[in-house]
Amino acid sequence: MEAIIYKSTGSFYTAIDDTGKVWIARARGKFKIDKSIKSTNPIAVGDQVTLQPESEQDSTAIITKIGQRHNYMVRTSPHNRHHKHIVASNIDEAIVVATIHSPRTSNGFLDRFLITAEAYHIPATIVFNKADLIEGAYVAEWEERKQLYEAIGYPTFTIQATDPTSVQTLKDHLAGKTTLISGHSGVGKSTLINALLPTLDLRVQEVSDWSGKGQHTTTFAEMFELSNGGKIIDTPGVKEFGIVDIDQYELAQYFPEMRARMPDCRFNNCLHINEPDCAVKESLGADISISRYESYLNILESLPKNNY
């Protein structure tokens, strides 16, 4: 029978079949040793799978096949930075939840998330949460960042997740789509999902007083159904969104504003650092922001040097 993976704990999976029946499934051993699957988790939330029932009474089954993915989102494995971890698959949109402070989401984190979404052909949206804390000196930073990313082409929402009225516009945006939701620990991701699904009551923790950083509340990725036909995938909070499988010479392609100028560079293999007649560098401060270019340089520096 065909089913979709709704939750992954690493060893067991929650799958729902075409009739709505919930199964507790485990993977057939071959998936764990299949060298063609270059990730630490060969099965991910959102995967379409084939199940072989073990016990109808206990609703247990074996996953015998993984269907073709039309896309997936990855980050570096939390256990091995040299491997990738598939966060979720078959996604219509990826949302990154950010905060201006308490805790502060860096532009670098946002850019790494957006680059990964670009690389795997997933439309991305930024949600600025904790609108009630955007006051005083923080207003100018919020406006600057909002304008920066909207000018590139990324939609943004500014919400207060504790206020259901504030969340309604975002909920309307999610209708009929499968959306991955990610972000730093402490940005209010679980609070937002509780607002979208009031009966869910996900566990929420406060930002640590001494560090100003969030504490993990979500352990495993899990998909939930919204009343408007949409689905949201909650993912564990991450400190850094590590990039994998991106070559230095293709990195700039995942910055839309740089991609638009690259054809005008003198060299096809321009890294946009110190090459002559570089259209990207000529656009700095105009079509390309300095902060995004600095993110590009920092990420470029973090990529393997063997092709540099």
KABEL-V236107 format. One record per pair of residues at least 24 apart in sequence whose ideal C-beta (glycine too) atoms are under 10 Angstrom apart, sorted by sequence separation. I is the first residue (numbers start at 1). GAP is how many residues later the second one is. D is the distance in whole Angstrom. If there is no record, write none. Layout:
# KABEL-V236107
i->I gap->GAP d->D
i->I gap->GAP d->D
This chain:
# KABEL-V236107
i->25 gap->24 d->7
i->28 gap->24 d->8
i->42 gap->24 d->7
i->93 gap->24 d->9
i->105 gap->24 d->9
i->125 gap->24 d->9
i->126 gap->24 d->9
i->134 gap->24 d->7
i->167 gap->24 d->10
i->171 gap->24 d->8
i->190 gap->24 d->10
i->200 gap->24 d->7
i->213 gap->24 d->10
i->272 gap->24 d->7
i->273 gap->24 d->7
i->44 gap->25 d->8
i->46 gap->25 d->9
i->47 gap->25 d->9
i->124 gap->25 d->9
i->167 gap->25 d->7
i->170 gap->25 d->9
i->171 gap->25 d->6
i->186 gap->25 d->9
i->189 gap->25 d->9
i->193 gap->25 d->9
i->214 gap->25 d->9
i->255 gap->25 d->9
i->258 gap->25 d->8
i->261 gap->25 d->10
i->271 gap->25 d->10
i->272 gap->25 d->9
i->23 gap->26 d->10
i->25 gap->26 d->6
i->46 gap->26 d->8
i->91 gap->26 d->9
i->94 gap->26 d->9
i->131 gap->26 d->10
i->134 gap->26 d->9
i->161 gap->26 d->9
i->162 gap->26 d->8
i->166 gap->26 d->10
i->167 gap->26 d->10
i->170 gap->26 d->8
i->171 gap->26 d->10
i->186 gap->26 d->8
i->188 gap->26 d->8
i->190 gap->26 d->10
i->191 gap->26 d->9
i->213 gap->26 d->8
i->257 gap->26 d->8
i->261 gap->26 d->7
i->271 gap->26 d->10
i->25 gap->27 d->9
i->46 gap->27 d->9
i->103 gap->27 d->10
i->131 gap->27 d->5
i->133 gap->27 d->9
i->161 gap->27 d->5
i->167 gap->27 d->10
i->168 gap->27 d->9
i->186 gap->27 d->6
i->187 gap->27 d->6
i->190 gap->27 d->5
i->197 gap->27 d->6
i->260 gap->27 d->7
i->261 gap->27 d->7
i->273 gap->27 d->8
i->15 gap->28 d->10
i->23 gap->28 d->6
i->25 gap->28 d->9
i->26 gap->28 d->9
i->44 gap->28 d->7
i->94 gap->28 d->5
i->95 gap->28 d->10
i->96 gap->28 d->7
i->97 gap->28 d->10
i->98 gap->28 d->6
i->99 gap->28 d->10
i->100 gap->28 d->7
i->102 gap->28 d->7
i->126 gap->28 d->6
i->127 gap->28 d->9
i->128 gap->28 d->6
i->129 gap->28 d->9
i->130 gap->28 d->9
i->131 gap->28 d->6
i->132 gap->28 d->5
i->160 gap->28 d->9
i->161 gap->28 d->8
i->167 gap->28 d->4
i->168 gap->28 d->10
i->185 gap->28 d->7
i->186 gap->28 d->1
i->189 gap->28 d->8
i->190 gap->28 d->6
i->196 gap->28 d->8
i->197 gap->28 d->8
i->252 gap->28 d->7
i->260 gap->28 d->9
i->272 gap->28 d->9
i->25 gap->29 d->9
i->37 gap->29 d->8
i->44 gap->29 d->9
i->87 gap->29 d->9
i->91 gap->29 d->9
i->93 gap->29 d->7
i->94 gap->29 d->7
i->95 gap->29 d->7
i->96 gap->29 d->8
i->97 gap->29 d->8
i->98 gap->29 d->7
i->99 gap->29 d->7
i->100 gap->29 d->9
i->101 gap->29 d->8
i->124 gap->29 d->10
i->125 gap->29 d->7
i->126 gap->29 d->7
i->127 gap->29 d->7
i->128 gap->29 d->7
i->129 gap->29 d->8
i->130 gap->29 d->9
i->131 gap->29 d->4
i->132 gap->29 d->10
i->159 gap->29 d->9
i->161 gap->29 d->9
i->162 gap->29 d->6
i->166 gap->29 d->8
i->167 gap->29 d->6
i->184 gap->29 d->8
i->185 gap->29 d->3
i->186 gap->29 d->7
i->189 gap->29 d->7
i->193 gap->29 d->10
i->197 gap->29 d->7
i->257 gap->29 d->10
i->258 gap->29 d->9
i->271 gap->29 d->7
i->10 gap->30 d->9
i->13 gap->30 d->6
i->21 gap->30 d->10
i->23 gap->30 d->8
i->24 gap->30 d->9
i->44 gap->30 d->9
i->91 gap->30 d->10
i->92 gap->30 d->8
i->93 gap->30 d->5
i->94 gap->30 d->5
i->95 gap->30 d->5
i->96 gap->30 d->6
i->97 gap->30 d->5
i->98 gap->30 d->6
i->99 gap->30 d->6
i->100 gap->30 d->7
i->123 gap->30 d->10
i->124 gap->30 d->6
i->125 gap->30 d->5
i->126 gap->30 d->5
i->127 gap->30 d->5
i->128 gap->30 d->4
i->129 gap->30 d->6
i->130 gap->30 d->7
i->131 gap->30 d->9
i->132 gap->30 d->8
i->161 gap->30 d->4
i->162 gap->30 d->9
i->164 gap->30 d->10
i->165 gap->30 d->10
i->184 gap->30 d->6
i->185 gap->30 d->6
i->186 gap->30 d->9
i->196 gap->30 d->6
i->197 gap->30 d->8
i->257 gap->30 d->6
i->258 gap->30 d->6
i->10 gap->31 d->7
i->13 gap->31 d->9
i->14 gap->31 d->9
i->23 gap->31 d->9
i->24 gap->31 d->10
i->89 gap->31 d->10
i->91 gap->31 d->5
i->92 gap->31 d->7
i->93 gap->31 d->7
i->94 gap->31 d->7
i->95 gap->31 d->8
i->96 gap->31 d->7
i->97 gap->31 d->8
i->98 gap->31 d->7
i->99 gap->31 d->5
i->100 gap->31 d->9
i->102 gap->31 d->6
i->123 gap->31 d->9
i->124 gap->31 d->9
i->125 gap->31 d->7
i->126 gap->31 d->8
i->127 gap->31 d->8
i->128 gap->31 d->7
i->129 gap->31 d->7
i->130 gap->31 d->8
i->131 gap->31 d->10
i->132 gap->31 d->8
i->160 gap->31 d->9
i->161 gap->31 d->4
i->164 gap->31 d->6
i->183 gap->31 d->9
i->185 gap->31 d->5
i->186 gap->31 d->9
i->193 gap->31 d->7
i->196 gap->31 d->9
i->257 gap->31 d->5
i->13 gap->32 d->8
i->15 gap->32 d->9
i->17 gap->32 d->10
i->21 gap->32 d->10
i->23 gap->32 d->10
i->31 gap->32 d->7
i->34 gap->32 d->10
i->91 gap->32 d->9
i->93 gap->32 d->6
i->95 gap->32 d->6
i->96 gap->32 d->10
i->97 gap->32 d->5
i->98 gap->32 d->9
i->99 gap->32 d->10
i->101 gap->32 d->6
i->123 gap->32 d->9
i->125 gap->32 d->7
i->126 gap->32 d->9
i->127 gap->32 d->6
i->128 gap->32 d->10
i->129 gap->32 d->5
i->130 gap->32 d->9
i->131 gap->32 d->8
i->160 gap->32 d->10
i->161 gap->32 d->9
i->162 gap->32 d->9
i->163 gap->32 d->8
i->164 gap->32 d->9
i->185 gap->32 d->7
i->196 gap->32 d->10
i->202 gap->32 d->7
i->205 gap->32 d->10
i->257 gap->32 d->8
i->8 gap->33 d->7
i->10 gap->33 d->10
i->15 gap->33 d->10
i->23 gap->33 d->10
i->29 gap->33 d->10
i->31 gap->33 d->9
i->39 gap->33 d->9
i->41 gap->33 d->10
i->87 gap->33 d->10
i->97 gap->33 d->10
i->100 gap->33 d->7
i->101 gap->33 d->9
i->129 gap->33 d->9
i->159 gap->33 d->7
i->161 gap->33 d->8
i->162 gap->33 d->7
i->185 gap->33 d->9
i->255 gap->33 d->8
i->13 gap->34 d->9
i->15 gap->34 d->6
i->17 gap->34 d->7
i->24 gap->34 d->8
i->25 gap->34 d->9
i->26 gap->34 d->8
i->28 gap->34 d->6
i->30 gap->34 d->9
i->31 gap->34 d->9
i->88 gap->34 d->10
i->99 gap->34 d->7
i->100 gap->34 d->6
i->104 gap->34 d->9
i->127 gap->34 d->9
i->132 gap->34 d->9
i->161 gap->34 d->5
i->164 gap->34 d->8
i->196 gap->34 d->9
i->200 gap->34 d->9
i->258 gap->34 d->8
i->8 gap->35 d->7
i->21 gap->35 d->9
i->23 gap->35 d->10
i->24 gap->35 d->6
i->25 gap->35 d->7
i->26 gap->35 d->8
i->27 gap->35 d->8
i->28 gap->35 d->6
i->31 gap->35 d->7
i->39 gap->35 d->7
i->99 gap->35 d->9
i->100 gap->35 d->10
i->110 gap->35 d->8
i->114 gap->35 d->8
i->131 gap->35 d->7
i->160 gap->35 d->9
i->161 gap->35 d->9
i->197 gap->35 d->8
i->257 gap->35 d->7
i->258 gap->35 d->8
i->8 gap->36 d->6
i->13 gap->36 d->8
i->15 gap->36 d->6
i->17 gap->36 d->10
i->23 gap->36 d->5
i->24 gap->36 d->5
i->25 gap->36 d->5
i->26 gap->36 d->6
i->27 gap->36 d->5
i->28 gap->36 d->6
i->38 gap->36 d->10
i->40 gap->36 d->10
i->41 gap->36 d->8
i->101 gap->36 d->10
i->102 gap->36 d->10
i->159 gap->36 d->9
i->182 gap->36 d->10
i->196 gap->36 d->6
i->256 gap->36 d->10
i->257 gap->36 d->9
i->8 gap->37 d->5
i->22 gap->37 d->6
i->23 gap->37 d->7
i->24 gap->37 d->7
i->25 gap->37 d->7
i->26 gap->37 d->7
i->27 gap->37 d->9
i->28 gap->37 d->9
i->40 gap->37 d->4
i->75 gap->37 d->9
i->100 gap->37 d->10
i->101 gap->37 d->6
i->104 gap->37 d->9
i->117 gap->37 d->9
i->129 gap->37 d->10
i->181 gap->37 d->10
i->197 gap->37 d->10
i->255 gap->37 d->6
i->271 gap->37 d->8
i->5 gap->38 d->6
i->7 gap->38 d->6
i->8 gap->38 d->10
i->13 gap->38 d->10
i->21 gap->38 d->7
i->23 gap->38 d->5
i->25 gap->38 d->5
i->39 gap->38 d->8
i->40 gap->38 d->8
i->75 gap->38 d->9
i->100 gap->38 d->5
i->107 gap->38 d->7
i->110 gap->38 d->10
i->111 gap->38 d->9
i->114 gap->38 d->8
i->129 gap->38 d->10
i->196 gap->38 d->10
i->255 gap->38 d->9
i->258 gap->38 d->7
i->269 gap->38 d->10
i->5 gap->39 d->7
i->6 gap->39 d->7
i->8 gap->39 d->9
i->23 gap->39 d->10
i->25 gap->39 d->10
i->27 gap->39 d->9
i->40 gap->39 d->6
i->47 gap->39 d->9
i->99 gap->39 d->10
i->100 gap->39 d->9
i->110 gap->39 d->7
i->182 gap->39 d->10
i->193 gap->39 d->7
i->5 gap->40 d->5
i->6 gap->40 d->9
i->21 gap->40 d->10
i->23 gap->40 d->9
i->40 gap->40 d->7
i->46 gap->40 d->9
i->73 gap->40 d->9
i->101 gap->40 d->9
i->105 gap->40 d->9
i->114 gap->40 d->7
i->127 gap->40 d->10
i->192 gap->40 d->9
i->193 gap->40 d->10
i->255 gap->40 d->8
i->4 gap->41 d->9
i->5 gap->41 d->6
i->6 gap->41 d->10
i->44 gap->41 d->9
i->45 gap->41 d->9
i->46 gap->41 d->9
i->47 gap->41 d->9
i->48 gap->41 d->8
i->75 gap->41 d->7
i->100 gap->41 d->6
i->101 gap->41 d->10
i->107 gap->41 d->8
i->129 gap->41 d->10
i->180 gap->41 d->8
i->193 gap->41 d->5
i->252 gap->41 d->10
i->255 gap->41 d->6
i->4 gap->42 d->7
i->5 gap->42 d->5
i->41 gap->42 d->10
i->44 gap->42 d->4
i->45 gap->42 d->8
i->46 gap->42 d->5
i->47 gap->42 d->5
i->48 gap->42 d->7
i->74 gap->42 d->7
i->100 gap->42 d->5
i->107 gap->42 d->9
i->162 gap->42 d->10
i->192 gap->42 d->9
i->254 gap->42 d->9
i->4 gap->43 d->7
i->5 gap->43 d->8
i->40 gap->43 d->5
i->41 gap->43 d->9
i->43 gap->43 d->8
i->44 gap->43 d->7
i->45 gap->43 d->5
i->46 gap->43 d->4
i->47 gap->43 d->7
i->73 gap->43 d->6
i->99 gap->43 d->10
i->127 gap->43 d->7
i->161 gap->43 d->10
i->180 gap->43 d->9
i->181 gap->43 d->10
i->3 gap->44 d->9
i->4 gap->44 d->6
i->5 gap->44 d->6
i->15 gap->44 d->10
i->17 gap->44 d->9
i->39 gap->44 d->7
i->40 gap->44 d->7
i->41 gap->44 d->6
i->42 gap->44 d->8
i->44 gap->44 d->6
i->45 gap->44 d->7
i->46 gap->44 d->4
i->73 gap->44 d->7
i->98 gap->44 d->10
i->110 gap->44 d->9
i->179 gap->44 d->10
i->190 gap->44 d->7
i->252 gap->44 d->7
i->255 gap->44 d->9
i->3 gap->45 d->8
i->4 gap->45 d->7
i->38 gap->45 d->7
i->39 gap->45 d->5
i->40 gap->45 d->5
i->41 gap->45 d->6
i->44 gap->45 d->5
i->45 gap->45 d->9
i->46 gap->45 d->6
i->74 gap->45 d->9
i->100 gap->45 d->8
i->125 gap->45 d->9
i->178 gap->45 d->8
i->189 gap->45 d->7
i->251 gap->45 d->7
i->254 gap->45 d->9
i->2 gap->46 d->7
i->3 gap->46 d->6
i->15 gap->46 d->7
i->38 gap->46 d->7
i->39 gap->46 d->6
i->40 gap->46 d->8
i->41 gap->46 d->9
i->43 gap->46 d->9
i->44 gap->46 d->9
i->45 gap->46 d->10
i->71 gap->46 d->10
i->73 gap->46 d->9
i->74 gap->46 d->7
i->100 gap->46 d->10
i->127 gap->46 d->10
i->189 gap->46 d->8
i->2 gap->47 d->7
i->3 gap->47 d->8
i->39 gap->47 d->5
i->73 gap->47 d->6
i->98 gap->47 d->8
i->178 gap->47 d->10
i->179 gap->47 d->9
i->189 gap->47 d->9
i->190 gap->47 d->8
i->1 gap->48 d->10
i->2 gap->48 d->6
i->3 gap->48 d->5
i->12 gap->48 d->9
i->13 gap->48 d->9
i->15 gap->48 d->7
i->38 gap->48 d->10
i->72 gap->48 d->6
i->125 gap->48 d->8
i->189 gap->48 d->6
i->251 gap->48 d->6
i->252 gap->48 d->8
i->1 gap->49 d->7
i->2 gap->49 d->8
i->37 gap->49 d->9
i->71 gap->49 d->5
i->73 gap->49 d->6
i->125 gap->49 d->10
i->177 gap->49 d->9
i->251 gap->49 d->6
i->1 gap->50 d->5
i->13 gap->50 d->7
i->71 gap->50 d->6
i->72 gap->50 d->9
i->176 gap->50 d->9
i->187 gap->50 d->8
i->1 gap->51 d->8
i->69 gap->51 d->10
i->70 gap->51 d->9
i->71 gap->51 d->6
i->73 gap->51 d->10
i->98 gap->51 d->10
i->175 gap->51 d->7
i->177 gap->51 d->10
i->179 gap->51 d->7
i->180 gap->51 d->10
i->181 gap->51 d->6
i->182 gap->51 d->9
i->185 gap->51 d->8
i->186 gap->51 d->7
i->248 gap->51 d->9
i->249 gap->51 d->10
i->1 gap->52 d->7
i->174 gap->52 d->6
i->175 gap->52 d->9
i->176 gap->52 d->7
i->177 gap->52 d->8
i->178 gap->52 d->7
i->179 gap->52 d->7
i->180 gap->52 d->8
i->181 gap->52 d->7
i->182 gap->52 d->9
i->183 gap->52 d->8
i->185 gap->52 d->3
i->248 gap->52 d->6
i->251 gap->52 d->7
i->175 gap->53 d->4
i->176 gap->53 d->5
i->177 gap->53 d->5
i->178 gap->53 d->4
i->179 gap->53 d->5
i->180 gap->53 d->5
i->181 gap->53 d->6
i->182 gap->53 d->5
i->184 gap->53 d->6
i->185 gap->53 d->7
i->246 gap->53 d->8
i->248 gap->53 d->9
i->250 gap->53 d->10
i->123 gap->54 d->9
i->125 gap->54 d->8
i->127 gap->54 d->8
i->129 gap->54 d->8
i->174 gap->54 d->7
i->175 gap->54 d->6
i->176 gap->54 d->6
i->177 gap->54 d->8
i->178 gap->54 d->8
i->179 gap->54 d->7
i->180 gap->54 d->9
i->181 gap->54 d->7
i->182 gap->54 d->9
i->183 gap->54 d->6
i->184 gap->54 d->7
i->185 gap->54 d->7
i->246 gap->54 d->10
i->248 gap->54 d->10
i->249 gap->54 d->10
i->171 gap->55 d->7
i->173 gap->55 d->10
i->174 gap->55 d->9
i->175 gap->55 d->5
i->176 gap->55 d->9
i->177 gap->55 d->9
i->178 gap->55 d->7
i->180 gap->55 d->6
i->182 gap->55 d->8
i->183 gap->55 d->8
i->184 gap->55 d->7
i->248 gap->55 d->5
i->123 gap->56 d->10
i->124 gap->56 d->9
i->125 gap->56 d->10
i->127 gap->56 d->8
i->130 gap->56 d->10
i->171 gap->56 d->9
i->172 gap->56 d->7
i->174 gap->56 d->4
i->182 gap->56 d->7
i->184 gap->56 d->9
i->243 gap->56 d->6
i->247 gap->56 d->7
i->248 gap->56 d->8
i->122 gap->57 d->10
i->126 gap->57 d->10
i->130 gap->57 d->8
i->171 gap->57 d->7
i->173 gap->57 d->9
i->174 gap->57 d->8
i->184 gap->57 d->9
i->246 gap->57 d->7
i->247 gap->57 d->8
i->248 gap->57 d->8
i->250 gap->57 d->10
i->3 gap->58 d->8
i->5 gap->58 d->8
i->96 gap->58 d->9
i->98 gap->58 d->9
i->100 gap->58 d->10
i->122 gap->58 d->8
i->124 gap->58 d->10
i->129 gap->58 d->6
i->130 gap->58 d->6
i->172 gap->58 d->10
i->174 gap->58 d->7
i->183 gap->58 d->9
i->246 gap->58 d->10
i->248 gap->58 d->9
i->249 gap->58 d->7
i->128 gap->59 d->9
i->129 gap->59 d->4
i->171 gap->59 d->8
i->182 gap->59 d->7
i->243 gap->59 d->7
i->244 gap->59 d->10
i->247 gap->59 d->10
i->248 gap->59 d->6
i->249 gap->59 d->9
i->1 gap->60 d->8
i->3 gap->60 d->9
i->95 gap->60 d->10
i->97 gap->60 d->10
i->98 gap->60 d->10
i->127 gap->60 d->9
i->129 gap->60 d->8
i->242 gap->60 d->9
i->243 gap->60 d->7
i->247 gap->60 d->6
i->248 gap->60 d->6
i->5 gap->61 d->9
i->127 gap->61 d->9
i->130 gap->61 d->9
i->171 gap->61 d->10
i->247 gap->61 d->10
i->93 gap->62 d->9
i->95 gap->62 d->9
i->97 gap->62 d->9
i->127 gap->62 d->9
i->129 gap->62 d->8
i->2 gap->63 d->9
i->4 gap->63 d->9
i->117 gap->63 d->9
i->129 gap->63 d->6
i->3 gap->64 d->10
i->97 gap->64 d->8
i->2 gap->65 d->8
i->117 gap->65 d->10
i->127 gap->65 d->7
i->116 gap->66 d->10
i->10 gap->69 d->10
i->113 gap->69 d->7
i->113 gap->70 d->8
i->109 gap->73 d->10
i->110 gap->73 d->10
i->109 gap->74 d->9
i->110 gap->74 d->10
i->95 gap->75 d->8
i->109 gap->75 d->7
i->130 gap->77 d->10
i->8 gap->78 d->9
i->95 gap->78 d->9
i->105 gap->78 d->7
i->106 gap->78 d->9
i->109 gap->78 d->10
i->8 gap->79 d->10
i->95 gap->79 d->8
i->105 gap->79 d->6
i->8 gap->80 d->9
i->93 gap->80 d->9
i->104 gap->80 d->9
i->93 gap->81 d->8
i->103 gap->81 d->6
i->105 gap->81 d->10
i->92 gap->82 d->9
i->103 gap->82 d->8
i->105 gap->82 d->6
i->5 gap->83 d->9
i->103 gap->83 d->5
i->104 gap->83 d->10
i->5 gap->84 d->8
i->92 gap->84 d->8
i->93 gap->84 d->5
i->95 gap->84 d->6
i->96 gap->84 d->9
i->97 gap->84 d->6
i->99 gap->84 d->8
i->102 gap->84 d->8
i->103 gap->84 d->7
i->4 gap->85 d->10
i->5 gap->85 d->10
i->92 gap->85 d->4
i->93 gap->85 d->8
i->94 gap->85 d->7
i->95 gap->85 d->7
i->96 gap->85 d->8
i->97 gap->85 d->7
i->98 gap->85 d->6
i->99 gap->85 d->8
i->102 gap->85 d->9
i->4 gap->86 d->8
i->91 gap->86 d->9
i->92 gap->86 d->5
i->93 gap->86 d->5
i->94 gap->86 d->5
i->95 gap->86 d->5
i->96 gap->86 d->6
i->97 gap->86 d->4
i->98 gap->86 d->8
i->102 gap->86 d->10
i->91 gap->87 d->6
i->92 gap->87 d->6
i->93 gap->87 d->7
i->94 gap->87 d->8
i->95 gap->87 d->7
i->96 gap->87 d->6
i->97 gap->87 d->8
i->99 gap->87 d->8
i->90 gap->88 d->6
i->91 gap->88 d->7
i->92 gap->88 d->9
i->93 gap->88 d->10
i->94 gap->88 d->7
i->95 gap->88 d->8
i->96 gap->88 d->9
i->99 gap->88 d->5
i->89 gap->89 d->9
i->91 gap->89 d->5
i->98 gap->89 d->6
i->99 gap->89 d->7
i->88 gap->90 d->8
i->97 gap->90 d->5
i->98 gap->90 d->10
i->88 gap->91 d->10
i->89 gap->91 d->9
i->96 gap->91 d->9
i->97 gap->91 d->7
i->88 gap->92 d->5
i->97 gap->92 d->5
i->87 gap->93 d->7
i->88 gap->93 d->10
i->96 gap->93 d->10
i->97 gap->93 d->10
i->88 gap->94 d->9
i->95 gap->94 d->9
i->97 gap->94 d->10
i->87 gap->95 d->7
i->97 gap->95 d->6
i->97 gap->96 d->10
i->95 gap->97 d->9
i->154 gap->102 d->9
i->152 gap->103 d->8
i->153 gap->103 d->6
i->102 gap->104 d->10
i->103 gap->104 d->6
i->152 gap->104 d->6
i->153 gap->104 d->8
i->102 gap->105 d->6
i->103 gap->105 d->9
i->152 gap->105 d->5
i->101 gap->106 d->10
i->151 gap->106 d->8
i->152 gap->106 d->10
i->73 gap->107 d->6
i->75 gap->107 d->9
i->72 gap->108 d->10
i->99 gap->108 d->9
i->103 gap->108 d->8
i->104 gap->108 d->8
i->152 gap->108 d->10
i->73 gap->109 d->8
i->103 gap->109 d->6
i->104 gap->109 d->9
i->148 gap->109 d->10
i->102 gap->110 d->7
i->103 gap->110 d->5
i->101 gap->111 d->8
i->102 gap->111 d->9
i->103 gap->111 d->6
i->102 gap->112 d->9
i->99 gap->115 d->9
i->119 gap->124 d->8
i->113 gap->125 d->9
i->116 gap->125 d->7
i->119 gap->125 d->9
i->120 gap->125 d->9
i->112 gap->126 d->10
i->115 gap->126 d->9
i->116 gap->126 d->9
i->119 gap->126 d->8
i->114 gap->127 d->9
i->116 gap->127 d->6
i->119 gap->127 d->6
i->112 gap->128 d->7
i->113 gap->128 d->5
i->115 gap->128 d->6
i->116 gap->128 d->8
i->118 gap->128 d->10
i->109 gap->129 d->9
i->112 gap->129 d->4
i->116 gap->129 d->9
i->109 gap->130 d->9
i->111 gap->130 d->9
i->112 gap->130 d->7
i->113 gap->130 d->10
i->116 gap->130 d->8
i->109 gap->131 d->7
i->110 gap->131 d->9
i->112 gap->131 d->6
i->115 gap->131 d->7
i->119 gap->131 d->8
i->46 gap->132 d->7
i->108 gap->132 d->9
i->109 gap->132 d->6
i->111 gap->132 d->10
i->119 gap->132 d->9
i->45 gap->133 d->10
i->88 gap->133 d->6
i->108 gap->133 d->9
i->46 gap->134 d->8
i->87 gap->134 d->6
i->88 gap->134 d->10
i->106 gap->134 d->10
i->119 gap->134 d->8
i->120 gap->134 d->10
i->45 gap->135 d->9
i->86 gap->135 d->9
i->88 gap->135 d->8
i->118 gap->135 d->8
i->119 gap->135 d->5
i->152 gap->135 d->10
i->85 gap->136 d->10
i->115 gap->136 d->7
i->118 gap->136 d->4
i->151 gap->136 d->9
i->152 gap->136 d->9
i->93 gap->137 d->9
i->95 gap->137 d->8
i->115 gap->137 d->10
i->117 gap->137 d->9
i->118 gap->137 d->8
i->152 gap->137 d->9
i->92 gap->138 d->9
i->95 gap->138 d->10
i->115 gap->138 d->9
i->116 gap->138 d->8
i->118 gap->138 d->7
i->151 gap->138 d->8
i->92 gap->139 d->9
i->93 gap->139 d->10
i->94 gap->139 d->9
i->115 gap->139 d->4
i->91 gap->140 d->9
i->97 gap->140 d->9
i->114 gap->140 d->8
i->115 gap->140 d->7
i->149 gap->140 d->10
i->152 gap->140 d->8
i->90 gap->141 d->10
i->94 gap->141 d->10
i->114 gap->141 d->8
i->118 gap->141 d->9
i->148 gap->141 d->6
i->91 gap->142 d->7
i->114 gap->142 d->9
i->147 gap->142 d->10
i->90 gap->143 d->10
i->111 gap->143 d->9
i->148 gap->143 d->7
i->149 gap->143 d->9
i->89 gap->144 d->9
i->111 gap->144 d->8
i->148 gap->144 d->7
i->88 gap->145 d->5
i->96 gap->145 d->8
i->144 gap->145 d->9
i->87 gap->146 d->8
i->88 gap->146 d->10
i->145 gap->146 d->9
i->88 gap->147 d->7
i->144 gap->147 d->9
i->73 gap->148 d->10
i->87 gap->148 d->6
i->87 gap->149 d->9
i->87 gap->151 d->9
i->87 gap->154 d->9
i->85 gap->157 d->9
i->78 gap->158 d->8
i->84 gap->158 d->9
i->81 gap->159 d->10
i->84 gap->159 d->10
i->85 gap->159 d->9
i->73 gap->160 d->9
i->75 gap->160 d->9
i->78 gap->160 d->8
i->84 gap->160 d->4
i->78 gap->161 d->10
i->81 gap->161 d->6
i->83 gap->161 d->8
i->84 gap->161 d->6
i->73 gap->162 d->9
i->76 gap->162 d->9
i->82 gap->162 d->9
i->75 gap->163 d->7
i->81 gap->163 d->9
i->76 gap->164 d->8
i->78 gap->164 d->9
i->75 gap->165 d->9
i->76 gap->165 d->8
i->77 gap->165 d->8
i->75 gap->166 d->5
i->76 gap->166 d->3
i->74 gap->167 d->10
i->75 gap->167 d->5
i->76 gap->167 d->7
i->77 gap->167 d->8
i->73 gap->168 d->10
i->74 gap->168 d->9
i->75 gap->168 d->8
i->76 gap->168 d->5
i->74 gap->169 d->9
i->75 gap->169 d->7
i->76 gap->169 d->10
i->74 gap->170 d->6
i->74 gap->171 d->7
i->4 gap->174 d->10
i->45 gap->175 d->8
i->46 gap->175 d->9
i->45 gap->176 d->4
i->44 gap->177 d->7
i->45 gap->177 d->7
i->46 gap->177 d->7
i->45 gap->178 d->5
i->114 gap->178 d->10
i->41 gap->180 d->9
i->111 gap->180 d->9
i->115 gap->180 d->9
i->111 gap->181 d->7
i->114 gap->181 d->9
i->115 gap->181 d->9
i->107 gap->182 d->9
i->110 gap->182 d->10
i->108 gap->183 d->9
i->111 gap->183 d->9
i->112 gap->183 d->8
i->107 gap->184 d->5
i->111 gap->184 d->4
i->115 gap->184 d->7
i->46 gap->185 d->9
i->107 gap->185 d->8
i->110 gap->185 d->8
i->111 gap->185 d->8
i->45 gap->186 d->10
i->108 gap->186 d->8
i->109 gap->186 d->10
i->112 gap->186 d->9
i->46 gap->187 d->6
i->107 gap->187 d->8
i->108 gap->187 d->5
i->111 gap->187 d->9
i->112 gap->187 d->7
i->45 gap->188 d->6
i->107 gap->188 d->6
i->111 gap->188 d->7
i->44 gap->189 d->9
i->45 gap->189 d->9
i->106 gap->189 d->9
i->45 gap->190 d->8
i->108 gap->190 d->6
i->112 gap->190 d->9
i->107 gap->191 d->10
i->108 gap->191 d->8
i->39 gap->205 d->9
i->14 gap->206 d->10
i->38 gap->206 d->9
i->13 gap->207 d->10
i->16 gap->207 d->9
i->38 gap->207 d->8
i->14 gap->208 d->8
i->10 gap->209 d->10
i->14 gap->209 d->9
i->16 gap->209 d->9
i->9 gap->210 d->8
i->10 gap->210 d->7
i->9 gap->211 d->5
i->8 gap->212 d->6
i->9 gap->212 d->9
i->7 gap->213 d->6
i->8 gap->213 d->6
i->9 gap->213 d->9
i->7 gap->214 d->7
i->8 gap->214 d->8
i->6 gap->215 d->9
i->7 gap->215 d->4
i->8 gap->215 d->10
i->5 gap->216 d->9
i->6 gap->216 d->7
i->7 gap->216 d->7
i->5 gap->217 d->10
i->6 gap->217 d->5
i->7 gap->217 d->10
i->5 gap->218 d->8
i->6 gap->218 d->8
i->4 gap->219 d->8
i->6 gap->219 d->9
i->82 gap->222 d->10
i->6 gap->225 d->9
i->7 gap->226 d->10
i->4 gap->227 d->9
i->6 gap->227 d->9
i->7 gap->227 d->10
